[in-house]
Amino acid sequence: MIQKNNVTGLILAGGAGRRVGDRDKGLIPWHGKPLVAHVRNCLKPQVAELLISCNRNVSRYKKFSRHAVSDNRGNFQGPLAGLEAAAPYILTDFVVVVSCDTPHLPDDLVYRLIAPLTLNRTHSTEISYVHDGVRAQYLCAAMRSSCLTFVTPYLNQGYRAVGDWYKTRNAVTVDFSDCESSFRNYNRLE
């Protein structure tokens, strides 16, 4: 069984916000608080440490986590660039990655995502990600921290797609069809 103290949570909030009028999506108010506050409140009880990957408003994000990191690459290179920037701060064996626009994450998210990574003693499974019964939710995933060394070479080759990077690793889906609405994201708040 996985111990919470061996898991870091990473909230991805570094996007350009094109679908929300170029606003910083994680800081958009929703039910009286920024979206990132809702996500933090869901994730923080399930992990030992919490990081936020952001490319704007770093000081505002530090209100929600001691560690807010910005991409090493310019021009909003995508979620993998956020993971790459956060990697040096991940000191646990596992990291759970979520998007800043999913404020209804389930209370057992980390437990269910980490399970496939710990069942096999040969460490063959590196990544597990949510399938909500309708689609894959690539930005809601758990991974072995050791596989993060493969992010930079992938990005250096010009690739950016998270799902395609997962195909280069030993990744599995985890069925969350029992709580599909938990992964509804808020890309269009207007």
Contact map, one row per residue, 1 for C-alpha under 8 A:
1110000000000000000000000000000000000000000000000000000000000000000000000000000000000000000000000000000000000000001001000000000000000000000000000000000000000000000000000000000000000000000000
1111010000000000000000000000000000000000000000000000000000000000000000000000000000000000000000000000000000000010011001000000000000000000000000000000000000000000000000000000000000000000000000
1111111000000000000000000000000000000000000000000000000000000000000000000000000000000000000000000000000000000000000000000000000000000000000000000000000000000000000000000000000000000000000000
0111111000000000000000000000000000000000000001110000000000000000000000000000000000000000000000000000000000000000000000000000000000000000000000000000000000000000000000000000000000000000000000
0011111100000000000000000000000000000000000000111000000000000000000000000000000000000000000100000000000000000000000000000000000000000000000000000000000000000000000000000000000000000000000000
0111111100000000000000000000000000000000000000110000000000000000000000000000000000000000000111000000000000000000000000000000000000000000000000000000000000000000000000000000000000000000000000
0011111110000000000000000000000000000000000000111000000000000000000000000000000000000000000111110000000000000000000000000000000000000000000000000000000000000000000000000000000000000000000000
0000111111000000000000000000000000000000000000111110000000000000000000000000000000000000011101110000000000000000000000000000000000000000000000000000000000000000000000000000000000000000000000
0000001111100000000000000000000000000000001100111110000000000000000000000000000000000000000000111100000000000000000000000000000000000000000000000000000000000000000000000000000000000000000000
0000000111110000000000000000000000000000000000000111100000000000000000000000000000000100000000111100000000000000000000000000000000000000000000000000000000000000000000000000000000000000000000
0000000011111000000000000000000000010011000000000111100000000000000000000000000000000000000000001111000000000000000000000000000000000000000000000000000000000000000000000000000000000000000000
0000000001111110000000000000000000000000000000000001110000000000000000000000001001000000000000001111000000000000000000000000000000000000000000000000000000000000000000000000000000000000000000
0000000000111110000000011100000000010000000000000001111000000000000000000000000000000000000000000011000000000000000000000000000000000000000000000000000000000000000000000000000000000000000000
0000000000011111000000000000000000000000000000000000111100000000000001100001011001000000000000000000000000000000000000000000000000000000000000000000000000000000000000000000000000000000000000
0000000000011111100000011000000000000000000000000000011000000000000000000001011000000000000000000000000000000000000000000000000000000000000000000000000000000000000000000000000000000000000000
0000000000000111110001110000000000000000000000000000000000000000000000000001000000000000000000000000000000000000000000000000000000000000000000000000000000000000000000000000000000000000000000
0000000000000011111111111000000000000000000000000000000000000000000000000000000000000000000000000000000000000000000000000000000000000000000000000000000000000000000000000000000000000000000000
0000000000000001111111100000000000000000000000000000000000000000000000000000000000000000000000000000000000000000000000000000000000000000000000000000000000000000000000000000000000000000000000
0000000000000000111111000000000000000000000000000000000000000000000000000000000000000000000000000000000000000000000000000000000000000000000000000000000000000000000000000000000000000000001100
0000000000000000111111101000000000000000000000000000000000000000000000000000000000000000000000000000000000000000000000000000000000000000000000000000000000000000000000000000000000000000001111
0000000000000000111111100000000000000000000000000000000000000000000000000000000000000000000000000000000000000000000000000000000000000000000000000000000000000000000000000000000000000000000000
0000000000000001111111110000000000000000000000000000000000000000000000000000000000000000000000000000000000000000000000000000000000000000000000000000000000000000000000000000000000000000000000
0000000000000001110111111001000000000000000000000000000000000000000000000000000000000000000000000000000000000000000000000000000000000000000000000000000000000000000000000000000000000000000000
0000000000001011100001111111000000000000000000000000000100000000000000000000000000000000000000000000000000000000000000000000000000000000000000000000000000000000000000000000000000000000000000
0000000000001010100100111111000000100000000000000000000000000000000000000000000000000000000000000001100000000000000000000000000000000000000000000000000000000000000000000000000000000000001000
0000000000001000000000011111000001110000000000000000000000000000000000000000000000000000000000000001100000000000000000000000000000000000000000000000000000000000000000000000000000000000000000
0000000000000000000000011111100001110000000000000000000000000000000000000000000000000000000000000000000000000000000000000000000000000000000000000000000000000000000000000000000000000000000000
0000000000000000000000111111110011100000000000000000000000000000000000000000000000000000000000000000000000000000000000000000000000000000000000000000000000000000000000000000000000000000000000
0000000000000000000000000011111111100000000000000000000000000000000000000000000000000000000000000000000000000000000000000000000000000000000000000000000000000000000000000000000000000000000000
0000000000000000000000000001111111100000000000000000000000000000000000000000000000000000000000000000000000000000000000000000000000000000000000000000000000000000000000000000000000000000000000
0000000000000000000000000000111110000000000000000000000000000000000000000000000000000000000000000000000000000000000000000000000000000000000000000000000000000000000000000000000000000000000000
0000000000000000000000000000111111000000000000000000000000000000000000000000000000000000000000000000000000000000000000000000000000000000000000000000000000000000000000000000000000000000000000
0000000000000000000000000001111111101100000000000000000000000000000000000000000000000000000000000000000000000000000000000000000000000000000000000000000000000000000000000000000000000000000000
0000000000000000000000000111110111111100000000000000000000000000000000000000000000000000000000000000000000000000000000000000000000000000000000000000000000000000000000000000000000000000000000
0000000000000000000000001111110011111110000000000000000000000000000000000000000000000000000000000001111000000000000000000000000000000000000000000000000000000000000000000000000000000000000000
0000000000101000000000000110000001111111000000000000000000000001000000000000000000000000000000000001101000000000000000000000000000000000000000000000000000000000000000000000000000000000000000
0000000000000000000000000000000011111111100000000000000000000001000000000000000000000000000000000000000000000000000000000000000000000000000000000000000000000000000000000000000000000000000000
0000000000000000000000000000000011111111110000000000000000000000000000000000000000000000000000000000001100000000000000000000000000000000000000000000000000000000000000000000000000000000000000
0000000000100000000000000000000000111111111000000000000000000000000000000000000000000000000000000001111110000000000000000000000000000000000000000000000000000000000000000000000000000000000000
0000000000100000000000000000000000011111111100000000000000000001000000000000000000000000000000000000000000000000000000000000000000000000000000000000000000000000000000000000000000000000000000
0000000000000000000000000000000000001111111110000000000000000000000000000000000000000000000000000000000000000000000000000000000000000000000000000000000000000000000000000000000000000000000000
0000000000000000000000000000000000000111111111000000000000000000000000000000000000000000000000000000001111100000000000000000000000000000000000000000000000000000000000000000000000000000000000
0000000010000000000000000000000000000011111111100000000000000000000000000000000000000000000000000000000010100000000000000000000000000000000000000000000000000000000000000000000000000000000000
0000000010000000000000000000000000000001111111111100000000000000000000000000000000000000000000000000000000000000000000000000000000000000000000000000000000000000000000000000000000000000000000
0000000000000000000000000000000000000000111111110000000000000000000000000000000000000000000000000000000000000000000000000000000000000000000000000000000000000000000000000000000000000000000000
0001000000000000000000000000000000000000011111110000000000000000000000000000000000000000000000000000000000111110000000000000000000000000000000000000000000000000000000000000000000000000000000
0001111110000000000000000000000000000000001111111100000000000000000000000000000000000000000000000000000000000100000000000000000000000000000000000000000000000000000000000000000000000000000000
0001111110000000000000000000000000000000000111111100000000000000000000000000000000000000000000000000000000000000000000000000000000000000000000000000000000000000000000000000000000000000000000
0000101110000000000000000000000000000000000100111110000000000000000000000000000000000000000000000000000000000000000000000000000000000000000000000000000000000000000000000000000000000000000000
0000000111100000000000000000000000000000000100111111000000000000111000000000000000000000000000000000000000000000000000000000000000000000000000000000000000000000000000000000000000000000000000
0000000111100000000000000000000000000000000000001111100000000000111110000000000000000100000000000000000000000000000000000000000000000000000000000000000000000000000000000000000000000000000000
0000000001111000000000000000000000000000000000000111110000001000101110000000000000000000000000000000000000000000000000000000000000000000000000000000000000000000000000000000000000000000000000
0000000001111100000000000000000000000000000000000011111000000000000111100000000001101100000000000000000000000000000000000000000000000000000000000000000000000000000000000000000000000000000000
0000000000011110000000000000000000000000000000000001111111001000000111100000000001000000000000000000000000000000000000000000000000000000000000000000000000000000000000000000000000000000000000
0000000000001110000000000000000000000000000000000000111111000000000011100001000000000000000000000000000000000000000000000000000000000000000000000000000000000000000000000000000000000000000000
0000000000000100000000010000000000000000000000000000011111000000000001000000000000000000000000000000000000000000000000000000000000000000000000000000000000000000000000000000000000000000000000
0000000000000000000000000000000000000000000000000000011111111000000000000000000000000000000000000000000000000000000000000000000000000000000000000000000000000000000000000000000000000000000000
0000000000000000000000000000000000000000000000000000011111111100000111000000000000000000000000000000000000000000000000000000000000000000000000000000000000000000000000000000000000000000000000
0000000000000000000000000000000000000000000000000000000011111110000000000000000000000000000000000000000000000000000000000000000000000000000000000000000000000000000000000000000000000000000000
0000000000000000000000000000000000000000000000000000000011111111000000000000000000000000000000000000000000000000000000000000000000000000000000000000000000000000000000000000000000000000000000
0000000000000000000000000000000000000000000000000001010011111111100100000000000000000000000000000000000000000000000000000000000000000000000000000000000000000000000000000000000000000000000000
0000000000000000000000000000000000000000000000000000000001111111111100000000000000000000000000000000000000000000000000000000000000000000000000000000000000000000000000000000000000000000000000
0000000000000000000000000000000000000000000000000000000000111111110000000000000000000000000000000000000000000000000000000000000000000000000000000000000000000000000000000000000000000000000000
0000000000000000000000000000000000011001000000000000000000011111110000000000000000000000000000000000000000000000000000000000000000000000000000000000000000000000000000000000000000000000000000
0000000000000000000000000000000000000000000000000111000000001111111100000000000000000000000000000000000000000000000000000000000000000000000000000000000000000000000000000000000000000000000000
0000000000000000000000000000000000000000000000000110000000000111111100000000000000000000000000000000000000000000000000000000000000000000000000000000000000000000000000000000000000000000000000
0000000000000000000000000000000000000000000000000111000000000100111110000000000000000000000000000000000000000000000000000000000000000000000000000000000000000000000000000000000000000000000000
0000000000000000000000000000000000000000000000000011110001001100111111000000000000000000000000000000000000000000000000000000000000000000000000000000000000000000000000000000000000000000000000
0000000000000000000000000000000000000000000000000011111001000000001111100000000001001100000000000000000000000000000000000000000000000000000000000000000000000000000000000000000000000000000000
0000000000000100000000000000000000000000000000000000111101000000000111110000000001001100000000000000000000000000000000000000000000000000000000000000000000000000000000000000000000000000000000
0000000000000100000000000000000000000000000000000000111000000000000011111101000011011000000000000000000000000000000000000000000000000000000000000000000000000000000000000000000000000000000000
0000000000000000000000000000000000000000000000000000000000000000000001111100000010011000000000000000000000000000000000000000000000000000000000000000000000000000000000000000000000000000000000
0000000000000000000000000000000000000000000000000000000000000000000000111111100010000000000000000000000000000000000000000000000000000000000000000000000000000000000000000000000000000000000000
0000000000000000000000000000000000000000000000000000000000000000000000111111100000000000000000000000000000000000000000000000000000000000000000000000000000000000000000000000000000000000000000
0000000000000000000000000000000000000000000000000000000000000000000000001111100000000000000000000000000000000000000000000000000000000000000000000000000000000000000000000000000000000000000000
0000000000000111000000000000000000000000000000000000001000000000000000101111110010000000000000000000000000000000000000000000000000000000000000000000000000000000000000000000000000000000000000
0000000000000000000000000000000000000000000000000000000000000000000000001111111110000000000000000000000000000000000000000000000000000000000000000000000000000001000000000000000000000000000000
0000000000000110000000000000000000000000000000000000000000000000000000000001111111000000000000000000000000000000000000000000000000000000000000000000000000000001000000000000000000000000000000
0000000000010110000000000000000000000000000000000000000000000000000000000000111111100000000000000000000000000000000000000000000000000000001000000000000000000000010000000000000000000000000000
0000000000000000000000000000000000000000000000000000000000000000000000000000111111110000000000000000000000000000000000000000000000000000000000000000001000100001110000000000000000000000000000
0000000000000000000000000000000000000000000000000000000000000000000000111001111111111000000000000000000000000000000000000000000000000000000000000000000000100000000000000000000000000000000000
0000000000010100000000000000000000000000000000000000110000000000000011100000011111111100000000000000000000000000000000000000000000000000000000000000000000000000000000000000000000000000000000
0000000000000000000000000000000000000000000000000000100000000000000000000000001111111110000000000000000000000000000000000000000000000000000000000001001000000000000000000000000000000000000000
0000000000000000000000000000000000000000000000000000000000000000000000110000000111111110000000000000000000000000000000000000000000000000000000000001001100000000000000000000000000000000000000
0000000000000000000000000000000000000000000000000000100000000000000011110000000011111111000000000000000000000000000000000000000000000000000000000000000000000000000000000000000000000000000000
0000000001000000000000000000000000000000000000000010100000000000000011000000000001111111110000000000000000000000000000000000000000000000000000000000000000000000000000000000000000000000000000
0000000000000000000000000000000000000000000000000000000000000000000000000000000000111111110000000000000000000000000000000000000000000000000000001001000000000000000000000000000000000000000000
0000000000000000000000000000000000000000000000000000000000000000000000000000000000001111111000000000000000000000000000000000000000000000000000000000000000000000000000000000000000000000000000
0000000000000000000000000000000000000000000000000000000000000000000000000000000000000111111000000000000000000000000000000000000000000000000000000000000000000000000000000000000000000000000000
0000000100000000000000000000000000000000000000000000000000000000000000000000000000000111111100100000000000000000000000000000000000000000000000001000000000000000000000000000000000000000000000
0000000100000000000000000000000000000000000000000000000000000000000000000000000000000001111110000000000000000000000000000000000000000000000000000000000000000000000000000000000000000000000000
0000111100000000000000000000000000000000000000000000000000000000000000000000000000000000011111100000000000000000000000000000000000000000000000001000000000000000000000000000000000000000000000
0000011000000000000000000000000000000000000000000000000000000000000000000000000000000000001111100000000000000000000000000000000000000000000000011100000000000000000000000000000000000000000000
0000011100000000000000000000000000000000000000000000000000000000000000000000000000000000000111110000000000000000010000000000000000000000000001111000000000000000000000000000000000000000000000
0000001111000000000000000000000000000000000000000000000000000000000000000000000000000000010111111000000000000000000000000000000000000000000001111000000000000000000000000000000000000000000000
0000001111000000000000000000000000000000000000000000000000000000000000000000000000000000000001111100000000000100100000000000000000000000000111100000000000000000000000000000000000000000000000
0000000011110000000000000000000000000000000000000000000000000000000000000000000000000000000000111110000000000000000000000000000000000000001111000000000000000000000000000000000000000000000000
0000000011110000000000000000000000000000000000000000000000000000000000000000000000000000000000011111010000000000000000000000000000000000001110000000000000000000000000000000000000000000000000
0000000000111000000000000000000000000000000000000000000000000000000000000000000000000000000000001111110000000000000000000000000000000000001100000000000000000000000000000000000000000000000000
0000000000111000000000001100000000110010000000000000000000000000000000000000000000000000000000000111111000000000000000000000000000000000000000000000000000000000000000000000000000000000000000
0000000000000000000000001100000000110010000000000000000000000000000000000000000000000000000000000011111000000000000000000000000000000000000000000000000000000000000000000000000000000000111000
0000000000000000000000000000000000100010000000000000000000000000000000000000000000000000000000000111111110000000000000000000000000000000000000000000000000000000000000000000000000000111110000
0000000000000000000000000000000000110110010000000000000000000000000000000000000000000000000000000001111110000000000000000000000000000000000000000000000000000000000000000000000000000100100000
0000000000000000000000000000000000000110010000000000000000000000000000000000000000000000000000000000011111000000000000000000000000000000000000000000000000000000000000000000000000001111000000
0000000000000000000000000000000000000010011000000000000000000000000000000000000000000000000000000000011111101000000000000000000000000000000000000000000000000000000000000000000000000110000000
0000000000000000000000000000000000000000010000000000000000000000000000000000000000000000000000000000000111111000000000000000000000000000000000000000000000000000000000000000000000100100000000
0000000000000000000000000000000000000000011001000000000000000000000000000000000000000000000000000000000011111100000000000000000000000000000000000000000000000000000000000000000000000000000000
0000000000000000000000000000000000000000000001000000000000000000000000000000000000000000000000000000000001111111000000000000000000000000000000000000000000000000000000000000000000000000000000
0000000000000000000000000000000000000000000001000000000000000000000000000000000000000000000000000000000011111111100000000000000000000000000000000000000000000000000000000000000000000000000000
0000000000000000000000000000000000000000000001100000000000000000000000000000000000000000000000010000000000111111110000000000000000000000000001000000000000000000000000000000000000000000000000
0100000000000000000000000000000000000000000001000000000000000000000000000000000000000000000000000000000000011111111000000000000000000000000000000000000000000000000000000000000000000000000000
0000000000000000000000000000000000000000000000000000000000000000000000000000000000000000000000000000000000011111111100000000000000000000000000000000000000000000000000000000010000000000000000
0000000000000000000000000000000000000000000000000000000000000000000000000000000000000000000000010000000000001111111110000000000111000000000011000000000000000000000000000000010000000000000000
0100000000000000000000000000000000000000000000000000000000000000000000000000000000000000000001000000000000000111111111000000000100000000000001100000000000000000000000000000000000000000000000
1100000000000000000000000000000000000000000000000000000000000000000000000000000000000000000000000000000000000011111111100000000000000000000000000000000000000000000000000000000000000000000000
0000000000000000000000000000000000000000000000000000000000000000000000000000000000000000000000000000000000000001111111110000100100000000000000000000000000000000000000000001000000000000000000
0000000000000000000000000000000000000000000000000000000000000000000000000000000000000000000000000000000000000000111111110010111100000000000000110000000000000000000000000000000000000000000000
1100000000000000000000000000000000000000000000000000000000000000000000000000000000000000000000000000000000000000011111111010000000000000000000000000000000000000000000000000000000000000000000
0000000000000000000000000000000000000000000000000000000000000000000000000000000000000000000000000000000000000000001111111000000000000000000000000000000000000000000000000000000000000000000000
0000000000000000000000000000000000000000000000000000000000000000000000000000000000000000000000000000000000000000000111111111100000000000000000000000000000000000000000000000000000000000000000
0000000000000000000000000000000000000000000000000000000000000000000000000000000000000000000000000000000000000000000001111111000000000000000000000000000000000000000000000000000000000000000000
0000000000000000000000000000000000000000000000000000000000000000000000000000000000000000000000000000000000000000000000011111000000000000000000000000000000000000000000000000000000000000000000
0000000000000000000000000000000000000000000000000000000000000000000000000000000000000000000000000000000000000000000011011111110000000000000000000000000000000000000000000000000000000000000000
0000000000000000000000000000000000000000000000000000000000000000000000000000000000000000000000000000000000000000000000011111110000000000000000000000000000000000000000000100000000000000000000
0000000000000000000000000000000000000000000000000000000000000000000000000000000000000000000000000000000000000000000110010011111100000000000000000000000000000000000000000111000000000000000000
0000000000000000000000000000000000000000000000000000000000000000000000000000000000000000000000000000000000000000000010000011111100000000000000110010000000000000000000001110000000000000000000
0000000000000000000000000000000000000000000000000000000000000000000000000000000000000000000000000000000000000000000010000000111110000000000011110000000000000000000001001111000000000000000000
0000000000000000000000000000000000000000000000000000000000000000000000000000000000000000000000000000000000000000110110000000111111000000000011100000000000000000000000000011110000000000000000
0000000000000000000000000000000000000000000000000000000000000000000000000000000000000000000000000000000000000000100000000000001111100001111111000000000000000000000000000011110000000000000000
0000000000000000000000000000000000000000000000000000000000000000000000000000000000000000000000000000000000000000100000000000000111110001110110000000000000000000000000000000111100000000000000
0000000000000000000000000000000000000000000000000000000000000000000000000000000000000000000000000000000000000000000000000000000011111111100000000000000000000000000000000000111110000000000000
0000000000000000000000000000000000000000000000000000000000000000000000000000000000000000000000000000000000000000000000000000000001111111100000000000000000000000000000000000001111110010000000
0000000000000000000000000000000000000000000000000000000000000000000000000000000000000000000000000000000000000000000000000000000000111110000000000000000000000000000000000000001111010000000000
0000000000000000000000000000000000000000000000000000000000000000000000000000000000000000000000000000000000000000000000000000000000111111000000000000000000000000000000000000000010010000000000
0000000000000000000000000000000000000000000000000000000000000000000000000000000000000000000000000000000000000000000000000000000000111111100000000000000000000000000000000000000000000000000000
0000000000000000000000000000000000000000000000000000000000000000000000000000000000000000000000000000000000000000000000000000000011110111110000000000000000000000000000000000100000000000000000
0000000000000000000000000000000000000000000000000000000000000000000000000000000000000000000000000000000000000000000000000000000011110011111110000000000000000000000000000000000000000010000000
0000000000000000000000000000000000000000000000000000000000000000000000000000000000000000000000000000000000000000000000000000000011000001111110000000000000000000011000000000000000000000000000
0000000000000000000000000000000000000000000000000000000000000000000000000000001000000000000000001110000000000000000000000000000010000000111110000000000000000000010000000000000000000000000000
0000000000000000000000000000000000000000000000000000000000000000000000000000000000000000000000011110000000000000000000000000000011000000111111000000000000000000000000000000000000000000000000
0000000000000000000000000000000000000000000000000000000000000000000000000000000000000000000000011100000000000000100000000000001111000000111111100000000000000000000000000000000000000000000000
0000000000000000000000000000000000000000000000000000000000000000000000000000000000000000000001111000000000000100110000000000001110000000000111110000000000000000000000000000000000000000000000
0000000000000000000000000000000000000000000000000000000000000000000000000000000000000000000001110000000000000000010010000000011100000000000011111010000000000000000000000000000000000000000000
0000000000000000000000000000000000000000000000000000000000000000000000000000000000000000000011100000000000000000000010000000011000000000000001111111000000000000000000000000000000000000000000
0000000000000000000000000000000000000000000000000000000000000000000000000000000000000010010111100000000000000000000000000000000000000000000000111111000000000000000000000000000000000000000000
0000000000000000000000000000000000000000000000000000000000000000000000000000000000000000000010000000000000000000000000000000000000000000000000011111100000000000000000000000000000000000000000
0000000000000000000000000000000000000000000000000000000000000000000000000000000000000000000000000000000000000000000000000000010000000000000000111111111000000000000000001000000000000000000000
0000000000000000000000000000000000000000000000000000000000000000000000000000000000110010000000000000000000000000000000000000000000000000000000011111111100000000000000000000000000000000000000
0000000000000000000000000000000000000000000000000000000000000000000000000000000000000000000000000000000000000000000000000000000000000000000000000111111110000000000000000000000000000000000000
0000000000000000000000000000000000000000000000000000000000000000000000000000000000000000000000000000000000000000000000000000000000000000000000000011111111000000000000000000000000000000000000
0000000000000000000000000000000000000000000000000000000000000000000000000000000100110000000000000000000000000000000000000000000000000000000000000011111111100000000010000000000000000000000000
0000000000000000000000000000000000000000000000000000000000000000000000000000000000010000000000000000000000000000000000000000000000000000000000000001111111110000000000000000000000000000000000
0000000000000000000000000000000000000000000000000000000000000000000000000000000000000000000000000000000000000000000000000000000000000000000000000000111111111000000000000000000000000000000000
0000000000000000000000000000000000000000000000000000000000000000000000000000000000000000000000000000000000000000000000000000000000000000000000000000011111111111000010000000000000000000000000
0000000000000000000000000000000000000000000000000000000000000000000000000000000110000000000000000000000000000000000000000000000000000000000000000000001111111111000000000000000000000000000000
0000000000000000000000000000000000000000000000000000000000000000000000000000000000000000000000000000000000000000000000000000000000000000000000000000000111111110000000000000000000000000000000
0000000000000000000000000000000000000000000000000000000000000000000000000000000000000000000000000000000000000000000000000000000000000000000000000000000011111110000000000000000000000000000000
0000000000000000000000000000000000000000000000000000000000000000000000000000000000000000000000000000000000000000000000000000000000000000000000000000000001111111000000000000000000000000000000
0000000000000000000000000000000000000000000000000000000000000000000000000000000000000000000000000000000000000000000000000000000000000000000000000000000001111111100000000000000000000000000000
0000000000000000000000000000000000000000000000000000000000000000000000000000110100000000000000000000000000000000000000000000000000000000000000000000000001100111110010000000000000000000000000
0000000000000000000000000000000000000000000000000000000000000000000000000000000100000000000000000000000000000000000000000000000000000000000000000000000000000011111110000000000000000000000000
0000000000000000000000000000000000000000000000000000000000000000000000000000001100000000000000000000000000000000000000000000000000000000011000000000000000000001111111000000000000000000000000
0000000000000000000000000000000000000000000000000000000000000000000000000000000000000000000000000000000000000000000000000000000000000000010000000000000000000000111111100000000000000000000000
0000000000000000000000000000000000000000000000000000000000000000000000000000000000000000000000000000000000000000000000000000000000000000000000000000000000000000111111110000000000000000000000
0000000000000000000000000000000000000000000000000000000000000000000000000000000000000000000000000000000000000000000000000000000000000000000000000000001001000001111111111000000000000000000000
0000000000000000000000000000000000000000000000000000000000000000000000000000000000000000000000000000000000000000000000000000001000000000000000000000000000000000011111111110000000000000000000
0000000000000000000000000000000000000000000000000000000000000000000000000000000000000000000000000000000000000000000000000000000000000000000000000000000000000000001111111110000000000000000000
0000000000000000000000000000000000000000000000000000000000000000000000000000000000000000000000000000000000000000000000000000000000000000000000000000000000000000000111111100000000000000000000
0000000000000000000000000000000000000000000000000000000000000000000000000000000000000000000000000000000000000000000000000000011000000000000000000010000000000000000011111110000000000000000000
0000000000000000000000000000000000000000000000000000000000000000000000000000000000000000000000000000000000000000000000000001111000000000000000000000000000000000000001111111000000000000000000
0000000000000000000000000000000000000000000000000000000000000000000000000000000000000000000000000000000000000000000000000000111110000000000000000000000000000000000001101111100000000000000000
0000000000000000000000000000000000000000000000000000000000000000000000000000000000000000000000000000000000000000000100000000101110000000000000000000000000000000000000000111110000000000000000
0000000000000000000000000000000000000000000000000000000000000000000000000000000000000000000000000000000000000000000000000000000111100001000000000000000000000000000000000011111000000000000000
0000000000000000000000000000000000000000000000000000000000000000000000000000000000000000000000000000000000000001100000000000000111100000000000000000000000000000000000000001111100000000000000
0000000000000000000000000000000000000000000000000000000000000000000000000000000000000000000000000000000000000000000000000000000001111000000000000000000000000000000000000000111111000000000000
0000000000000000000000000000000000000000000000000000000000000000000000000000000000000000000000000000000000000000000000000000000001111000000000000000000000000000000000000000011111110000000000
0000000000000000000000000000000000000000000000000000000000000000000000000000000000000000000000000000000000000000000000000000000000111100000000000000000000000000000000000000001111110000000000
0000000000000000000000000000000000000000000000000000000000000000000000000000000000000000000000000000000000000000000000000000000000011000000000000000000000000000000000000000001111110000000000
0000000000000000000000000000000000000000000000000000000000000000000000000000000000000000000000000000000001000000000000000000000000010000000000000000000000000000000000000000000111111110000000
0000000000000000000000000000000000000000000000000000000000000000000000000000000000000000000000000000000000000000000000000000000000011100000000000000000000000000000000000000000111111111000000
0000000000000000000000000000000000000000000000000000000000000000000000000000000000000000000000000000000100000000000000000000000000000000000000000000000000000000000000000000000000111111000000
0000000000000000000000000000000000000000000000000000000000000000000000000000000000000000000000000000011111000000000000000000000000000000000000000000000000000000000000000000000000111111000000
0000000000000000000000000000000000000000000000000000000000000000000000000000000000000000000000000000010110000000000000000000000000010000100000000000000000000000000000000000000000111111100000
0000000000000000000000000000000000000000000000000000000000000000000000000000000000000000000000000000010100000000000000000000000000000000000000000000000000000000000000000000000000011111110000
0000000000000000000000000000000000000000000000000000000000000000000000000000000000000000000000000000111000000000000000000000000000000000000000000000000000000000000000000000000000000011111000
0000000000000000000000000000000000000000000000000000000000000000000000000000000000000000000000000000110000000000000000000000000000000000000000000000000000000000000000000000000000000001111110
0000000000000000001100001000000000000000000000000000000000000000000000000000000000000000000000000000100000000000000000000000000000000000000000000000000000000000000000000000000000000000111110
0000000000000000001100000000000000000000000000000000000000000000000000000000000000000000000000000000000000000000000000000000000000000000000000000000000000000000000000000000000000000000011111
0000000000000000000100000000000000000000000000000000000000000000000000000000000000000000000000000000000000000000000000000000000000000000000000000000000000000000000000000000000000000000011111
0000000000000000000100000000000000000000000000000000000000000000000000000000000000000000000000000000000000000000000000000000000000000000000000000000000000000000000000000000000000000000000111
